[in-house]
Amino acid sequence: MSKVLFICSRNQWRSPTAEAVWRKQPNISVRSAGTSPKARRTVSQADIRWADVIVVMEQKHKNRLVTEFTRLLDHKPIHVLEIPDEYKYMDPELVEILKETVGACLELQ
């Protein structure tokens, strides 16, 4: 089973939507977190250790992870989706984008 960690800034809209969309997919386990100290759930060392694959919404999220968790990220693929912070939780357009982009990077389509 592959463990996928979804990351955005505040863990309010994009990464929880991704978690909800992919939660029922067989053969993967999912979590979400945010890079901001004000995130609903802030990404931790335990999250990074847990994940096999990390999926971030923007390049700035990858940059923050690399700055904070450099050594823990060795040999962990990080996919940058380039999804801007302009969607609400479970926005139908966001759901479609996540199905396409995440499915492609995890080869689950």
C-alpha positions in Angstrom: 0.0 0.0 0.0 1.3 3.4 -1.0 1.1 6.2 1.5 0.4 9.7 0.0 0.7 12.9 1.9 -1.1 16.0 0.4 0.2 19.4 1.4 -1.2 23.0 1.0 -0.8 26.1 3.1 -3.5 26.0 5.8 -4.9 22.5 5.3 -8.4 24.0 4.8 -9.4 23.5 1.2 -7.0 22.0 -1.3 -5.2 19.2 0.6 -8.3 18.1 2.6 -10.2 17.9 -0.7 -7.4 15.8 -2.2 -7.5 13.6 0.9 -11.3 13.2 0.6 -11.1 12.5 -3.2 -8.4 9.8 -2.9 -9.4 8.3 0.5 -11.4 5.5 -1.1 -8.9 4.5 -3.7 -7.7 0.9 -3.2 -4.0 0.4 -2.5 -3.3 3.9 -1.2 -3.5 5.4 2.2 -3.8 9.2 2.4 -3.3 12.1 4.8 -3.2 15.9 4.5 -1.5 18.7 6.3 -0.4 22.3 5.8 2.9 24.2 5.9 1.6 27.2 7.8 1.9 27.3 11.6 -1.8 28.4 11.4 -2.8 25.3 9.5 -5.7 23.2 10.6 -3.1 20.4 10.8 0.5 21.4 10.4 2.8 18.9 8.7 5.2 17.1 11.1 8.3 15.0 10.9 6.0 12.0 11.6 4.0 12.8 8.5 7.1 13.0 6.3 8.4 9.7 7.7 5.0 8.1 7.1 4.7 9.2 3.5 5.9 7.2 0.5 4.9 10.0 -1.9 4.3 13.7 -1.1 2.0 15.8 -3.3 2.1 19.6 -2.8 -0.3 22.1 -4.4 2.3 24.8 -5.2 6.1 25.1 -5.5 6.3 27.2 -2.3 5.0 24.2 -0.3 7.8 22.1 -1.7 10.3 24.8 -0.9 9.1 25.0 2.7 9.2 21.2 3.1 12.8 21.1 1.8 13.8 23.9 4.1 12.3 22.3 7.2 12.7 18.6 6.5 15.7 18.3 4.2 17.1 15.0 5.5 13.7 13.3 5.9 12.9 14.0 2.2 15.8 11.9 0.8 14.5 9.5 -1.7 10.8 10.7 -1.4 9.2 11.8 -4.6 7.5 15.2 -4.3 5.0 16.1 -7.0 4.1 19.8 -7.4 0.6 20.2 -8.9 0.6 24.0 -9.4 -3.0 24.4 -8.1 -3.5 28.0 -6.9 -5.3 28.8 -3.7 -8.6 29.8 -5.3 -10.8 26.9 -4.6 -13.1 26.1 -1.7 -13.3 22.6 -0.1 -14.7 20.0 -2.5 -15.1 22.6 -5.3 -16.2 20.5 -8.3 -13.5 22.0 -10.5 -10.8 21.3 -7.9 -12.0 17.7 -7.6 -11.7 17.2 -11.3 -8.2 18.8 -11.4 -7.1 16.6 -8.5 -8.5 13.4 -10.1 -6.5 14.1 -13.3 -3.2 15.4 -11.8 -2.9 13.1 -8.9 -4.0 10.1 -10.9 -1.3 10.9 -13.4 1.5 11.4 -10.9 0.5 8.2 -9.0 -0.2 6.3 -12.2 -3.7 5.4 -10.9 -5.8 6.4 -13.8 
